[in-house]
């Protein structure tokens, strides 16, 4: 079984919480005014991370751009 994204109510506002398989809280969203917008945000997060890859964002932007822009030279 995978983790869960729970929609919770706090006062008059809503938020979603990402839980791991053991039920421990990993992430908590900001507050939303209504339940439908909370549900849309939670489902967008679920779709985004389901096929996500881990990217090392600690590299400087210039170095990352150079390494991805390199192409093999073609000899004529």
C-alpha positions as CSV (number, residue, x, y, z in Angstrom):
1,X,0.0,0.0,0.0
2,X,1.3,3.5,-0.9
3,X,1.1,6.6,1.2
4,X,-2.0,8.8,1.4
5,X,-3.0,12.4,0.8
6,X,-5.6,13.4,3.4
7,X,-7.8,16.5,3.2
8,X,-8.3,18.0,6.6
9,X,-10.4,20.8,7.9
10,X,-8.9,23.4,10.3
11,X,-11.5,26.0,11.4
12,X,-13.2,27.3,8.2
13,X,-10.3,26.4,6.0
14,X,-9.0,23.2,4.4
15,X,-5.5,21.8,3.8
16,X,-4.0,18.5,2.6
17,X,-1.4,16.4,4.4
18,X,0.8,13.8,2.7
19,X,1.3,10.7,4.8
20,X,3.8,7.8,4.3
21,X,2.8,4.2,4.6
22,X,3.2,4.3,8.4
23,X,0.8,7.2,8.7
24,X,3.6,9.7,9.5
25,X,3.2,13.2,8.2
26,X,5.7,14.1,5.4
27,X,4.2,17.4,4.1
28,X,1.5,19.8,4.9
29,X,0.0,22.3,2.4
30,X,-1.0,25.8,3.0
31,X,-4.6,26.7,3.7
32,X,-7.4,26.7,1.0
33,X,-10.8,28.4,1.3
34,X,-12.9,25.5,0.0
35,X,-12.7,21.8,-0.3
36,X,-12.9,21.5,-4.1
37,X,-9.8,23.6,-4.6
38,X,-8.0,21.7,-1.9
39,X,-8.9,18.4,-3.7
40,X,-7.7,19.8,-7.0
41,X,-4.3,20.8,-5.5
42,X,-3.9,17.5,-3.8
43,X,-4.7,15.6,-7.0
44,X,-2.3,17.8,-9.0
45,X,0.5,17.0,-6.5
46,X,-0.3,13.3,-6.8
47,X,-0.1,13.4,-10.6
48,X,3.1,15.4,-10.6
49,X,5.0,13.1,-8.3
50,X,3.8,9.8,-9.6
51,X,6.2,9.9,-12.5
52,X,8.7,12.3,-11.1
53,X,12.4,11.9,-11.3
54,X,14.9,13.1,-8.7
55,X,16.9,16.0,-9.9
56,X,20.0,17.4,-8.2
57,X,19.2,21.1,-7.9
58,X,22.4,21.8,-5.9
59,X,24.4,22.3,-9.1
60,X,24.9,25.9,-10.2
61,X,22.5,26.8,-13.1
62,X,25.3,27.6,-15.5
63,X,27.0,24.3,-15.0
64,X,23.8,22.4,-15.4
65,X,23.0,24.3,-18.6
66,X,26.4,23.5,-20.0
67,X,26.3,19.8,-19.3
68,X,22.8,19.5,-20.8
69,X,23.7,21.6,-23.9
70,X,26.6,19.5,-25.0
71,X,26.1,17.5,-28.1
72,X,28.5,15.0,-29.8
73,X,30.6,16.6,-32.6
74,X,29.9,15.3,-36.1
75,X,32.8,14.8,-38.4
76,X,32.5,15.6,-42.0
